[in-house]
């Protein structure tokens, strides 16, 4: 009997100890963590911005050693020579793997420029100059080439500045429509129909960026493009109609402030007829000793004070009245009738 009582007491004590220890263990256990809420997926704008940053990091500095254009339709080298204004023998030399007389399929890259053939050089003023070894604007998804490919050439410095500005725009506005490019210069410079300038590889027309809604222009994007070109290179002037400058200045002041905007707009000048595009003119390269950065003889453009002139004589170019005048290739001074008669009389005397 006594043994049975002892057994029951020990069993009760064991059960009590078990529940006490179990409660202590449960008290020492850490509370369960609340499951993490998954982050919301990135918006379309955030995804585009991230993709643009990644693309900008991967982008290699462009090289202009060799530049190719892609055929848009079957064409022979002779056809491309005509359409691109590049000598056929040069195309043959640069593309020995292509058939010389048979049509080339669409979508084939064809080299049309190699720096080893010669360095570009701008000679004379933009309204009466020429271009040596003009460099073609490369193909890129961020911009379009001119509709007339014979007008898609400029100096190396101009092309490099344009490409840098366009890439900055593409990085800032990923997914934007390509920038529409107008005329630059002919491969060898000289006069091209519809322009008084664009003759020496320093000029380019760029269509203003339209707003996504309505028929107006996007002030923010156009301002960013103009600012990128000015900041990244030596821009002499941007010609734009005064009305379009109004909304462009508003965007500039909202971005950099009125004082800084004034400095930028010292280079943005009124030019009638420039209502749907901006005309950008770059400065002469330091290596181009015969280059003139402003139009002659009648122009509203002025060089900065005390800047060395590119013209013979080295006179200050700040005062237009002191600039030596270049006689246009299209004509010059003709002798007066009196001088012509005197020369004829002298000739008769000599014969006698």
C-alpha positions in Angstrom: 0.0 0.0 0.0 2.8 2.4 1.0 4.7 1.6 -2.2 1.6 2.5 -4.3 1.3 5.8 -2.6 5.0 6.6 -3.2 4.6 5.7 -6.9 1.7 8.1 -7.3 3.6 10.9 -5.7 6.6 10.5 -7.9 4.5 10.3 -11.0 2.7 13.5 -10.1 6.0 15.3 -9.5 7.3 14.1 -12.8 4.3 15.4 -14.7 4.5 18.7 -13.0 8.2 19.1 -13.8 7.5 18.3 -17.4 4.9 21.0 -17.8 7.1 23.5 -16.0 10.1 22.8 -18.3 7.9 22.9 -21.4 6.6 26.3 -20.5 10.1 27.6 -19.9 11.3 26.4 -23.2 8.4 28.0 -25.0 9.1 31.3 -23.2 12.8 31.2 -24.3 11.9 30.6 -28.0 12.1 33.7 -30.2 8.8 34.9 -31.7 8.2 33.9 -35.3 9.2 36.6 -37.9 6.5 38.2 -40.0 6.9 37.0 -43.6 8.6 39.8 -45.7 6.3 41.6 -48.1 7.7 41.4 -51.7 8.8 44.7 -53.2 6.5 46.1 -55.8 7.7 45.6 -59.4 9.5 48.6 -61.0 7.4 51.0 -63.1 8.0 51.2 -66.8 9.8 54.5 -66.3 12.1 53.0 -63.7 12.8 50.0 -65.9 13.7 52.3 -68.8 16.0 54.4 -66.7 17.8 51.4 -65.4 18.2 50.0 -68.9 19.5 53.4 -70.1 22.1 53.5 -67.3 23.2 50.0 -68.1 23.4 50.8 -71.8 25.4 54.0 -71.1 27.9 52.0 -69.0 28.3 49.4 -71.8 28.6 52.0 -74.5 32.1 52.1 -75.9 33.5 55.4 -77.1 32.7 55.7 -80.8 35.5 55.3 -83.2 35.6 57.0 -86.6 38.4 55.0 -88.1 36.0 53.1 -90.3 32.3 54.0 -90.8 29.7 51.9 -92.6 26.2 52.5 -93.8 23.7 49.6 -94.3 22.0 49.1 -97.6 18.3 49.6 -97.5 17.6 47.9 -100.9 19.5 45.7 -103.3 22.1 48.0 -105.0 25.5 47.8 -106.8 28.5 49.7 -105.8 27.9 52.0 -108.7 24.4 52.7 -107.3 25.8 53.4 -103.9 28.4 55.6 -105.3 25.7 57.8 -106.9 23.4 57.7 -103.9 26.1 58.4 -101.3 28.4 60.6 -103.4 31.4 58.4 -102.7 33.7 57.4 -105.6 33.1 53.8 -106.8 36.8 53.0 -106.7 36.9 54.0 -103.1 34.0 51.8 -102.2 35.7 48.9 -104.0 38.9 49.5 -102.2 37.2 49.7 -98.8 35.0 46.6 -99.4 37.1 44.0 -101.3 34.8 41.2 -100.2 31.8 42.7 -102.0 31.0 42.0 -105.6 32.1 44.9 -107.8 29.3 44.7 -110.4 26.5 42.5 -108.9 23.7 43.9 -106.6 24.4 43.8 -102.9 21.5 42.5 -100.8 19.6 44.8 -98.4 20.9 44.9 -94.9 24.6 44.6 -95.7 27.0 47.1 -94.1 29.2 48.9 -96.6 32.3 50.8 -95.5 32.3 54.3 -97.1 35.0 56.0 -95.0 38.3 55.1 -93.5 40.5 57.6 -91.6 43.6 56.1 -93.1 42.6 57.6 -96.4 43.0 61.1 -95.1 42.1 63.5 -92.3 39.1 65.8 -92.6 39.7 69.5 -93.0 37.4 72.6 -93.1 38.5 75.4 -95.5 37.0 78.9 -95.8 33.7 80.2 -94.2 30.5 78.2 -93.9 28.8 80.2 -96.8 31.8 79.9 -99.2 34.0 77.0 -98.1 34.7 73.4 -98.8 35.5 70.2 -97.0 38.3 67.8 -97.4 37.8 64.1 -96.6 34.3 64.7 -95.1 33.3 62.2 -92.4 29.9 60.6 -92.7 27.5 60.6 -89.8 27.4 57.0 -88.4 24.3 55.0 -88.2 22.7 54.7 -84.7 19.3 53.9 -83.3 19.3 57.2 -81.4 19.1 59.3 -84.6 18.2 59.1 -88.2 20.5 59.9 -91.2 19.6 62.7 -93.6 17.1 61.7 -96.2 19.7 62.8 -98.8 22.8 60.8 -97.9 25.0 63.0 -100.0 24.5 65.7 -97.4 25.5 63.7 -94.3 29.2 64.7 -94.1 31.2 67.0 -91.8 34.6 67.3 -90.1 35.7 64.7 -87.6 35.2 67.2 -84.7 31.7 68.1 -85.8 30.6 64.4 -86.1 32.2 63.6 -82.7 30.4 66.5 -81.0 27.0 65.6 -82.6 27.3 61.9 -81.7 28.2 62.8 -78.0 25.2 65.1 -77.7 22.8 62.7 -79.3 24.0 59.9 -77.0 23.5 62.1 -74.0 20.0 62.8 -75.1 19.3 59.0 -75.6 20.6 58.3 -72.1 18.5 61.0 -70.6 15.3 60.0 -72.4 15.4 56.2 -72.9 12.9 54.9 -75.4 12.5 58.3 -77.0 11.9 58.5 -80.8 15.1 58.9 -82.8 16.4 62.5 -83.3 15.6 63.5 -86.9 18.7 64.9 -88.5 18.6 67.3 -91.5 21.4 68.4 -93.7 25.1 68.6 -92.8 27.5 69.2 -95.7 28.4 67.5 -98.9 31.4 65.1 -98.8 33.6 67.7 -100.5 31.7 70.7 -99.2 30.6 73.5 -101.4 27.2 74.8 -102.1 24.1 72.6 -101.7 20.6 73.5 -102.8 18.5 75.2 -100.2 21.3 76.5 -98.1 23.6 79.5 -98.1 25.9 77.9 -95.5 26.5 74.2 -94.8 29.6 74.4 -97.1 32.5 73.6 -94.8 31.5 70.7 -92.5 30.6 72.9 -89.5 26.8 73.0 -89.7 24.0 70.6 -89.0 20.2 70.9 -89.0 18.3 69.1 -86.2 14.5 68.8 -86.2 12.9 70.0 -83.0 11.5 67.3 -80.8 7.8 67.2 -80.9 5.7 66.7 -77.8 4.1 63.3 -77.2 0.7 64.9 -77.3 -0.6 67.7 -79.5 1.2 69.5 -82.3 3.7 71.5 -80.2 7.3 70.9 -79.3 8.7 69.4 -76.1 10.5 72.3 -74.4 12.3 70.1 -71.8 13.7 67.7 -74.4 14.7 70.3 -76.9 16.4 72.3 -74.2 18.3 69.3 -72.9 19.5 68.5 -76.5 20.7 72.1 -77.0 22.4 72.2 -73.6 24.1 68.9 -74.2 25.6 70.1 -77.5 26.8 73.3 -75.9 28.3 71.6 -72.8 30.0 68.8 -74.7 31.7 70.7 -77.5 32.6 74.1 -79.0 29.4 75.4 -80.4 29.7 78.8 -82.1 26.0 79.4 -82.5 22.5 77.8 -82.6 20.2 79.5 -85.0 16.5 79.4 -84.0 13.5 81.5 -84.7 12.8 84.1 -81.9 9.3 82.7 -81.2 10.7 79.2 -80.5 13.3 80.7 -78.3 10.6 81.9 -75.9 9.5 78.5 -74.7 13.0 77.1 -74.9 14.2 79.8 -72.5 11.4 79.0 -70.1 12.6 75.4 -69.9 16.3 76.6 -69.6 15.5 78.9 -66.7 13.5 76.2 -64.9 16.5 73.9 -65.3 19.6 76.1 -64.6 18.2 79.4 -63.4 17.9 82.7 -65.2 21.6 83.8 -64.9 23.0 80.5 -66.3 20.3 80.4 -69.0 21.5 83.9 -70.1 25.0 82.5 -70.7 23.6 79.7 -72.8 21.4 82.0 -74.8 24.3 84.2 -75.8 24.9 81.4 -78.3 21.3 80.9 -79.4 20.5 83.5 -82.1 17.4 84.5 -84.0 17.3 83.3 -87.6 14.1 83.6 -89.6 12.7 80.4 -91.1 14.1 78.2 -88.3 10.8 77.3 -86.7 10.8 73.5 -86.9 14.5 72.9 -86.7 17.6 74.3 -85.0 20.7 75.0 -87.0 23.9 74.2 -85.0 27.3 75.6 -86.0 30.4 74.3 -84.5 33.7 76.0 -84.1 36.7 75.5 -86.3 39.2 72.9 -85.2 42.5 74.3 -84.0 44.2 72.1 -86.6 42.3 73.7 -89.5 44.3 76.8 -90.0 42.3 77.8 -93.1 38.9 77.4 -91.5 36.7 80.4 -90.9 34.0 79.9 -88.3 31.6 82.7 -89.4 29.8 83.6 -92.7 31.3 86.2 -95.0 31.0 88.9 -96.0 27.5 89.9 -94.6 26.7 88.3 -91.3 25.3 89.0 -87.9 27.7 86.6 -86.3 30.6 87.8 -84.2 33.6 86.2 -82.6 34.3 86.6 -78.9 36.5 89.7 -78.2 40.2 89.3 -78.5 40.0 85.9 -80.0 42.6 85.1 -82.7 41.1 85.2 -86.1 41.5 82.3 -88.5 41.8 84.7 -91.4 45.2 85.8 -92.8 46.7 88.8 -91.0 45.7 87.7 -87.5 43.5 90.8 -86.9 41.0 90.7 -84.0 37.7 89.3 -85.2 35.4 91.0 -82.7 34.8 93.9 -85.1 33.2 92.8 -88.3 34.3 96.0 -90.1 37.9 95.1 -89.6 37.7 91.6 -90.9 39.6 91.1 -94.2 37.1 90.1 -96.9 37.3 86.8 -98.8 36.3 87.0 -102.4 33.7 84.3 -103.0 34.6 81.5 -105.5 31.5 82.2 -107.4 32.7 85.6 -108.5 35.0 88.5 -107.8 35.8 92.0 -108.7 35.7 92.7 -112.5 37.8 95.4 -114.1 36.0 98.5 -115.1 35.3 99.4 -118.7 37.8 102.2 -118.6 40.6 99.9 -117.5 39.6 97.3 -120.1 39.8 99.9 -122.8 43.2 101.1 -121.7 44.5 97.5 -121.8 43.2 97.1 -125.3 44.9 100.4 -126.4 48.2 99.3 -124.9 47.9 96.0 -126.7 47.4 97.7 -130.0 50.5 99.9 -129.5 52.6 96.9 -128.7 51.4 95.2 -131.9 52.4 98.3 -133.9 
